[in-house]
Amino acid sequence: MVAVAVLVIFAVFPIVWAFLISLKPEEDIVTATLTYIPRRVTFENYVAIWTRSNFPTLILNSSVVTLITVAICTVIGTLASYAVARYRFLGRRELMMFYLVIRMFPAVMIIIPLFILMRGLGLLDSRFGLALAYTTFLLPVFIWMMKGFFESVPNDLEDAARIDGASRLGAMVRVVLPLVLGGLVATAVFIAIGAWNEFLFALMLTTSTGSRTWPVGLQLMVGEFQLPWGSLAAGGIISIVPVMVLFALVQRALVRGLTAGAVKG
């Protein structure tokens, strides 16, 4: 219990600390004496970052890019992971190892070829192009996670559906997918968090406010001689809210999916 409490405090403290900083006036943040509880509570940092910057547009861009990324990974990844789990074909093991190898290399190694490719396709500095870039490293994660869930479903259930006249795709949609729905939701949530928080690709592949995401926007707020701690903390708290809402909406399915994956994997 003590170890769990220490881990919880270690994980929650930075968020609580950022929230307390966001409630302080700028002159009370950088002081000679450290104060945890704000002497004066103010919401001017939230008002400033929401009304005097492009942060609402950045949040919208991140939302659109995340939704597109999750949609692409869900459609392609579900079909691909089902095929890998159900079919035995030449190079199957090598393909899955290739997906792992992709995750081994740092993203900075593929940013230059990806930049050249996006520029050639006319997708540079666009939401859809950024979503495709995210898919390059999030799709293998989706396939690896969903492969285990599909393998946990007995083949006899699909065979029974196919005897009744269902096609392979129909059996997958009507029989298998409802059984792995919790895992699908859990995997989609992980993909969404990865796309929502990504910074490097968004920094390198976007140049205008119309496609920049919130991590890039916060980084650009840091000036050479100015560091607006209050606004940065407020922006961080605002960016956490959508993730908390997402977890609140899908927490039951998420817990079922993670538990099933732990038991079946």
Residue, then its C-alpha position, 0 to 999 in steps of 0.5 A: m500500500v505504501a508503494v502504491a501511495v508513493l507512486v500515486i503521489f509521484a504521478v499526481f503531484p506535477i499535475v497538482w503543482a501545475f494547477l496551483i501555479s496556474l492560479k497564481p498571479e505572475e508576480d507570485i510565481v517567481t519569488a524568493t520564498l517557495t509557496y505551495i498554496p497561492r496567496r491570491v487565487t486568480f484565473e487571469n492566466y486561463v483568460a489570457i491564454w484563451t483570449r489573447s492567444n491562438f490556443p483555442t485554434l491549437i486545441l481544435n487542430s489537436s482534436v481534429v488530428t487526433l480523431i483522424t489518426v484514431a480513425i485511420c488506425t482503427v480501420i486499417g489496424t483492426l483489419a490488419s491485426y485480424a488478418v495477422a491473428r487469423y491467417r498463417f502466411l509467409g513472412r508473418r513473423e517477420l512482419m510483426m518483428f518489423y513493426l517492433v523494429i519501427r518502434m525501436f528507432p527514434a522518431v527523429m531518424i524518419i522525420i527528414p524522409l517523411f518531411i520530403l515525402m509530405r512536401g512531394l505529396g502536398l500534405l505538408d503543413s496540413r492536419f491530414g498530413l500530420a495525422l498520416a505522419y502520426t499513423t506511421f508510428l502509432l499503427p504498429v502499436f495498434i496492430w500489436m495490441m489488437k492482435g492479442f485480443f483477436e487471438s483470444v477469441p476461439n475460432d469455433l465461434e467464427d466457424a459456427a457463424r460461417i456455417d450459418g452463411a456469414s462471410r469471413l468479414g461478416a463473422m468478424v464484424r458480427v461475432v468477433l468485434p463485439l467480443v473484443l470491443g473492450g480491447l478495441v476501446a483501450t487500444a484506441v484510447f492509447i492511440a488517441i493519447g499518443a497523437w494528442n501529446e505528440f510534439l516532434f512531428a507537429l513541430m517539424l511538419t507544421t508551419s502555420t497556426g491553421s495546422r499547429t497543435w497545442p504542444v507546439g503552441l506552448q513551446l512557441m510561447v517560451g521567449e528568449f527573455q520571457l517565460p510565462w509560467g502562469s500561462l504555460a501552466a494554464g495551457g497545460i491544465i486546459s490540454i489535460v481536460p480532454v484526456m480526463v473527459l475521454f477517460a471518464l467516458v470510456q473508463r469501464a470499457l478501458v478497464r475491461g479491455l486492459t484486464a482482458g489483455a492482461v489475462k489473455g495475453 
